[in-house]
Amino acid sequence: MLSYFSDRDNIAVILEVIWMALWNYREDSIPEGDEMHDDEWSDITTAMAWIEEDLGITTEVNHGNNK
């Protein structure tokens, strides 16, 4: 995984790595279908969208946020 960080300035790639970790968390710890889990996922994806917006970056990851 360290190869992702060969270019420290490539924030979009770094954010995609974070998204992959978040998706693993979603699948393993807060599966869809439980309202509390869905609300938590919505909060996570909203926060990440705000971070990307503030950085002026759009990643290629499907964020799964319906807000």
MDTraj code that builds the backbone (N, CA, C; nanometers):
import mdtraj as md
import numpy as np

residues = "MET LEU SER TYR PHE SER ASP ARG ASP ASN ILE ALA VAL ILE LEU GLU VAL ILE TRP MET ALA LEU TRP ASN TYR ARG GLU ASP SER ILE PRO GLU GLY ASP GLU MET HIS ASP ASP GLU TRP SER ASP ILE THR THR ALA MET ALA TRP ILE GLU GLU ASP LEU GLY ILE THR THR GLU VAL ASN HIS GLY ASN ASN LYS".split()
xyz = np.array([
    [0.0809, -0.1205, 0.0000],
    [0.0000, 0.0000, 0.0000],
    [0.0851, 0.1267, 0.0000],
    [0.2056, 0.1218, 0.0437],
    [0.2878, 0.2411, 0.0474],
    [0.3075, 0.3007, -0.0911],
    [0.2917, 0.2211, -0.1954],
    [0.3078, 0.2730, -0.3314],
    [0.2063, 0.3826, -0.3614],
    [0.0910, 0.3809, -0.2935],
    [-0.0079, 0.4866, -0.3124],
    [0.0487, 0.6225, -0.2750],
    [0.1451, 0.6227, -0.1847],
    [0.1938, 0.7479, -0.1308],
    [0.3284, 0.7886, -0.1886],
    [0.3608, 0.7390, -0.3072],
    [0.4864, 0.7782, -0.3691],
    [0.4855, 0.9266, -0.4047],
    [0.3678, 0.9826, -0.4241],
    [0.3543, 1.1253, -0.4505],
    [0.2696, 1.1866, -0.3397],
    [0.3373, 1.2425, -0.2417],
    [0.2690, 1.2977, -0.1234],
    [0.1657, 1.4031, -0.1614],
    [0.1873, 1.4692, -0.2726],
    [0.0969, 1.5759, -0.3137],
    [-0.0294, 1.5261, -0.3830],
    [-0.0402, 1.3974, -0.4084],
    [-0.1575, 1.3443, -0.4763],
    [-0.2676, 1.3164, -0.3744],
    [-0.3319, 1.4231, -0.3294],
    [-0.4343, 1.4135, -0.2256],
    [-0.5529, 1.3289, -0.2722],
    [-0.5870, 1.3335, -0.4008],
    [-0.6996, 1.2538, -0.4507],
    [-0.6747, 1.1054, -0.4275],
    [-0.5530, 1.0589, -0.4517],
    [-0.5203, 0.9177, -0.4298],
    [-0.5268, 0.8860, -0.2807],
    [-0.4755, 0.9748, -0.1994],
    [-0.4799, 0.9540, -0.0534],
    [-0.6240, 0.9457, -0.0065],
    [-0.7111, 1.0318, -0.0579],
    [-0.8523, 1.0259, -0.0202],
    [-0.9173, 0.8968, -0.0666],
    [-0.8777, 0.8460, -0.1830],
    [-0.9330, 0.7182, -0.2292],
    [-0.8922, 0.6038, -0.1362],
    [-0.7710, 0.6083, -0.0835],
    [-0.7273, 0.5069, 0.0132],
    [-0.8145, 0.5153, 0.1389],
    [-0.8414, 0.6365, 0.1831],
    [-0.9289, 0.6542, 0.2995],
    [-1.0682, 0.6015, 0.2702],
    [-1.1193, 0.6316, 0.1493],
    [-1.2510, 0.5800, 0.1112],
    [-1.2551, 0.4272, 0.1140],
    [-1.1490, 0.3635, 0.0654],
    [-1.1453, 0.2162, 0.0674],
    [-1.1536, 0.1649, 0.2110],
    [-1.0831, 0.2282, 0.3019],
    [-1.0883, 0.1881, 0.4426],
    [-1.2281, 0.2116, 0.4993],
    [-1.2891, 0.3226, 0.4633],
    [-1.4246, 0.3501, 0.5111],
    [-1.5253, 0.2487, 0.4567],
    [-1.5095, 0.2101, 0.3289],
    [-1.5989, 0.1090, 0.2724],
    [-1.5824, -0.0250, 0.3445],
    [-1.4587, -0.0591, 0.3804],
    [-1.4372, -0.1819, 0.4575],
    [-1.5055, -0.1721, 0.5933],
    [-1.4969, -0.0567, 0.6564],
    [-1.5662, -0.0350, 0.7834],
    [-1.7165, -0.0513, 0.7639],
    [-1.7690, 0.0053, 0.6568],
    [-1.9123, -0.0064, 0.6270],
    [-1.9524, -0.1529, 0.6135],
    [-1.8775, -0.2280, 0.5366],
    [-1.9123, -0.3679, 0.5119],
    [-1.8982, -0.4542, 0.6369],
    [-1.7943, -0.4295, 0.7162],
    [-1.7634, -0.5166, 0.8293],
    [-1.8300, -0.4760, 0.9600],
    [-1.8553, -0.3469, 0.9796],
    [-1.8970, -0.3008, 1.1115],
    [-2.0332, -0.2326, 1.1157],
    [-2.0722, -0.1678, 1.0081],
    [-2.2013, -0.0976, 1.0086],
    [-2.2792, -0.1296, 0.8809],
    [-2.3229, -0.2540, 0.8668],
    [-2.3897, -0.2947, 0.7431],
    [-2.5190, -0.2170, 0.7185],
    [-2.5532, -0.2089, 0.5907],
    [-2.6754, -0.1401, 0.5490],
    [-2.7988, -0.2068, 0.6068],
    [-2.9041, -0.1265, 0.6204],
    [-3.0330, -0.1802, 0.6598],
    [-3.0725, -0.1480, 0.8021],
    [-2.9776, -0.1145, 0.8856],
    [-3.0063, -0.0731, 1.0231],
    [-3.0043, 0.0793, 1.0236],
    [-3.1117, 0.1417, 1.0681],
    [-3.1238, 0.2875, 1.0599],
    [-3.0067, 0.3592, 1.1283],
    [-2.9638, 0.3093, 1.2431],
    [-2.8526, 0.3715, 1.3139],
    [-2.7242, 0.3631, 1.2312],
    [-2.7004, 0.2456, 1.1702],
    [-2.5817, 0.2290, 1.0854],
    [-2.5905, 0.3177, 0.9611],
    [-2.7089, 0.3240, 0.9024],
    [-2.7266, 0.4056, 0.7829],
    [-2.7053, 0.5535, 0.8148],
    [-2.7510, 0.5971, 0.9325],
    [-2.7288, 0.7353, 0.9742],
    [-2.5801, 0.7629, 0.9955],
    [-2.5095, 0.6675, 1.0561],
    [-2.3653, 0.6834, 1.0762],
    [-2.2936, 0.6935, 0.9417],
    [-2.3304, 0.6069, 0.8469],
    [-2.2678, 0.6099, 0.7152],
    [-2.2969, 0.7425, 0.6450],
    [-2.4175, 0.7912, 0.6590],
    [-2.4525, 0.9197, 0.5996],
    [-2.3657, 1.0317, 0.6571],
    [-2.3442, 1.0295, 0.7887],
    [-2.2577, 1.1294, 0.8520],
    [-2.1144, 1.1195, 0.7991],
    [-2.0648, 0.9976, 0.7857],
    [-1.9278, 0.9761, 0.7352],
    [-1.9141, 1.0277, 0.5932],
    [-2.0076, 0.9906, 0.5067],
    [-1.9966, 1.0308, 0.3669],
    [-2.0161, 1.1809, 0.3498],
    [-2.1015, 1.2405, 0.4310],
    [-2.1196, 1.3855, 0.4259],
    [-1.9917, 1.4565, 0.4679],
    [-1.9289, 1.4095, 0.5752],
    [-1.8037, 1.4694, 0.6212],
    [-1.6957, 1.4581, 0.5147],
    [-1.6851, 1.3416, 0.4512],
    [-1.5848, 1.3233, 0.3466],
    [-1.6149, 1.4134, 0.2263],
    [-1.7410, 1.4288, 0.1926],
    [-1.7777, 1.5169, 0.0804],
    [-1.7383, 1.6611, 0.1108],
    [-1.7581, 1.7033, 0.2345],
    [-1.7193, 1.8396, 0.2728],
    [-1.5680, 1.8562, 0.2665],
    [-1.4942, 1.7563, 0.3097],
    [-1.3473, 1.7615, 0.3024],
    [-1.3037, 1.7737, 0.1576],
    [-1.3595, 1.6883, 0.0711],
    [-1.3244, 1.6932, -0.0710],
    [-1.3605, 1.8287, -0.1310],
    [-1.4765, 1.8799, -0.0955],
    [-1.5196, 2.0101, -0.1470],
    [-1.4231, 2.1206, -0.1029],
    [-1.3862, 2.1190, 0.0245],
    [-1.2936, 2.2210, 0.0758],
    [-1.1564, 2.2124, 0.0086],
    [-1.1153, 2.0904, -0.0255],
    [-0.9868, 2.0713, -0.0934],
    [-0.9966, 2.0933, -0.2440],
    [-1.1202, 2.1038, -0.2949],
    [-1.1392, 2.1208, -0.4389],
    [-1.1062, 1.9950, -0.5169],
    [-1.1340, 1.8783, -0.4550],
    [-1.0987, 1.7491, -0.5140],
    [-1.2235, 1.6622, -0.5235],
    [-1.2346, 1.5897, -0.6343],
    [-1.3378, 1.4882, -0.6473],
    [-1.2677, 1.3558, -0.6717],
    [-1.2985, 1.2567, -0.5893],
    [-1.2368, 1.1255, -0.6072],
    [-1.3237, 1.0401, -0.6977],
    [-1.2664, 0.9302, -0.7446],
    [-1.3353, 0.8382, -0.8340],
    [-1.4203, 0.7360, -0.7597],
    [-1.4155, 0.7390, -0.6277],
    [-1.4842, 0.6383, -0.5468],
    [-1.6338, 0.6673, -0.5442],
    [-1.7135, 0.5608, -0.5522],
    [-1.8579, 0.5730, -0.5355],
    [-1.8855, 0.5897, -0.3864],
    [-1.9278, 0.7079, -0.3465],
    [-1.9403, 0.7402, -0.2056],
    [-2.0631, 0.6797, -0.1393],
    [-2.1621, 0.6445, -0.2132],
    [-2.2794, 0.5818, -0.1536],
    [-2.3566, 0.6745, -0.0633],
    [-2.3507, 0.8034, -0.0864],
    [-2.4240, 0.8990, -0.0036],
    [-2.5451, 0.9472, -0.0819],
    [-2.6599, 0.9284, -0.0232],
    [-2.7842, 0.9677, -0.0907],
    [-2.8343, 1.1033, -0.0472],
    [-2.7571, 1.1775, 0.0305],
    [-2.8018, 1.3099, 0.0764],
    [-2.7905, 1.4105, -0.0339],
])
top = md.Topology()
chain = top.add_chain()
for i, resn in enumerate(residues, 1):
    res = top.add_residue(resn, chain, resSeq=i)
    for name in ("N", "CA", "C"):
        top.add_atom(name, md.element.get_by_symbol(name[0]), res)
traj = md.Trajectory(xyz[None], top)
